[in-house]
Amino acid sequence: MGVLLSVKGDSMQPSLFDGDIVLVDRTKHEIVNGSIYAFVDGDQGARVKRLRIFGDTVIVLQSDNQNVADEERSGEDINTISQNIIGQVVWSGHCW
């Protein structure tokens, strides 16, 4: 089952742009290193980021925009991210 979400912000450019529509596959919760996921991140709400896992100790929320810093999470924050994954982004659409 999939859900469509609208992207807000420029942190995932050039892969995803502000206003793009993404299709999130809600059956894909297991993190495949380097893939893009939608997830709920506490008070920040729903987010879309590329997830990178380094062992069992670190997860990096990677922005494709080189001007936006990546976010490193460790400890209990890894579980918080992995348990709140909405699904994997499997398609995106861009209006010109």
C-alpha positions in Angstrom: 0.0 0.0 0.0 1.3 3.4 -0.9 0.7 7.0 0.2 1.5 10.2 -1.7 3.3 13.0 0.2 4.3 16.5 -0.9 7.9 17.5 -0.4 8.6 20.7 1.5 12.0 22.4 1.5 15.2 22.1 -0.5 17.2 19.7 1.6 16.8 16.8 -0.8 17.7 18.7 -4.0 18.7 17.8 -6.7 16.8 14.4 -6.1 13.6 16.0 -4.8 12.4 19.6 -5.0 10.1 21.7 -2.9 6.5 20.8 -4.1 7.4 17.4 -5.6 5.1 14.5 -5.0 6.6 11.3 -3.7 5.0 7.8 -3.5 5.9 6.1 -0.3 5.6 2.3 -0.1 4.2 1.7 3.4 5.2 -1.9 3.3 8.9 -1.2 3.2 10.1 -0.4 6.7 13.4 -2.2 6.8 16.2 0.3 6.1 18.2 -0.4 2.9 21.4 1.6 3.4 21.4 4.7 1.2 17.7 4.6 0.2 15.2 7.5 0.8 12.5 7.1 3.4 9.7 9.1 4.9 9.6 9.0 8.7 8.2 10.8 11.7 11.0 12.6 13.6 9.5 13.7 17.0 8.6 17.4 17.1 9.8 17.9 13.5 7.0 15.8 12.1 7.2 13.9 8.9 10.5 14.1 7.0 12.1 12.7 3.9 15.8 11.8 4.0 18.3 9.4 2.7 19.2 7.0 5.5 22.7 5.6 6.0 23.4 3.1 8.7 26.9 2.5 10.2 26.8 -0.7 12.2 24.3 -0.8 15.1 25.5 2.5 16.6 24.9 5.3 14.1 22.2 6.4 11.6 22.8 9.4 9.4 19.9 11.4 8.0 21.5 12.5 4.8 20.4 15.5 2.8 21.2 15.4 -0.9 21.6 19.2 -0.9 25.3 19.7 -0.2 24.5 23.0 1.5 22.4 21.2 4.2 24.3 19.4 7.0 23.6 15.7 7.5 22.3 14.7 10.9 23.9 11.9 12.9 21.8 10.0 15.4 23.0 7.3 17.9 21.7 5.4 20.9 18.0 5.4 21.5 17.5 7.9 18.6 18.3 5.1 16.2 15.3 3.1 17.5 13.1 6.2 17.4 13.9 6.7 13.7 13.6 3.1 12.7 10.3 2.5 14.6 8.7 5.6 13.0 9.4 4.9 9.3 6.3 5.6 7.2 7.9 3.8 4.3 10.4 3.9 1.4 10.2 6.5 -1.3 9.7 4.6 -4.5 8.7 7.3 -7.0 8.7 11.0 -7.3 6.9 13.5 -9.6 8.0 17.0 -10.5 5.9 19.7 -12.1 7.6 22.1 -14.5 
